[in-house]
Amino acid sequence: LWAMTLQLVEPQFPRWINDIEAADLEFGIESSQDPMRIYVAAFYFCSYTMTSVGYGDIGPKNVLERLVSIGIILSAGLCWAYILGE
């Protein structure tokens, strides 16, 4: 779902992949063109968001990404509450 936001937002608007791509371009890698790199970055973001680690190196940059991020955080919180409640 997080990776899908890249397809739903126009490229001229800021996107969460921009910072990763800027860092990878130093090594000649275009992250936004490689599905595996997008998947790994999205999985990394969702993993640290759901576990409440929150490194902050990847974050939402536009309204759609913020809404998806809120959904991820709320669903992860509900899952943790259910697990702890059991």
C-alpha positions in Angstrom: 0.0 0.0 0.0 2.8 2.4 0.9 4.7 1.7 -2.4 1.4 2.1 -4.3 1.3 5.8 -3.3 4.1 6.4 -5.8 1.7 5.5 -8.6 -1.1 7.6 -7.3 0.7 10.9 -6.9 2.0 12.9 -9.8 5.8 13.0 -10.1 6.0 16.8 -9.9 4.8 16.6 -6.2 7.2 15.6 -3.4 7.1 11.9 -2.8 8.7 9.7 -0.1 11.1 8.0 -2.5 12.8 11.4 -3.4 15.2 11.4 -0.5 16.2 7.7 -1.1 16.6 8.3 -4.8 18.8 11.4 -4.1 21.1 9.3 -1.9 21.2 6.4 -4.4 21.9 8.6 -7.4 25.4 9.2 -5.9 26.1 5.6 -6.8 24.3 5.8 -10.2 21.2 3.9 -9.0 17.7 5.2 -9.9 15.6 3.8 -7.1 12.2 4.9 -8.4 12.8 2.8 -11.5 13.6 -0.4 -9.7 10.6 -2.3 -8.3 12.7 -4.3 -5.8 14.3 -1.2 -4.3 10.9 0.4 -4.0 9.5 -2.7 -2.3 12.4 -2.9 0.1 12.2 0.8 1.0 8.4 0.5 1.5 8.8 -2.6 3.6 11.4 -0.9 5.7 9.1 2.1 6.3 6.1 -0.1 7.2 8.2 -2.3 9.5 9.6 0.5 11.6 6.3 2.3 11.7 4.4 -0.7 12.8 6.9 -1.5 15.6 6.9 2.1 16.8 10.7 2.5 16.2 10.2 5.5 14.0 13.7 6.3 12.7 12.3 9.2 10.6 14.5 8.8 7.5 11.6 7.9 5.3 8.3 9.8 5.8 5.2 11.0 4.0 5.8 14.1 1.8 2.2 14.8 0.5 -1.4 14.5 1.6 -2.0 11.0 0.1 1.1 9.6 1.7 0.1 11.1 5.1 -3.3 9.5 4.9 -1.8 6.1 4.0 0.7 6.5 6.8 -2.1 7.3 9.3 -3.9 4.2 8.2 -0.7 2.1 8.7 -0.1 3.5 12.2 -3.7 3.1 13.3 -4.0 -0.5 12.0 -0.6 -1.4 13.6 -1.8 0.2 16.9 -5.0 -1.9 16.8 -3.1 -5.0 16.1 -0.6 -4.4 18.9 -3.6 -3.7 21.3 -5.3 -6.9 20.3 -2.1 -9.0 20.7 -1.3 -7.5 24.1 -4.9 -7.8 25.2 -4.9 -11.5 24.4 
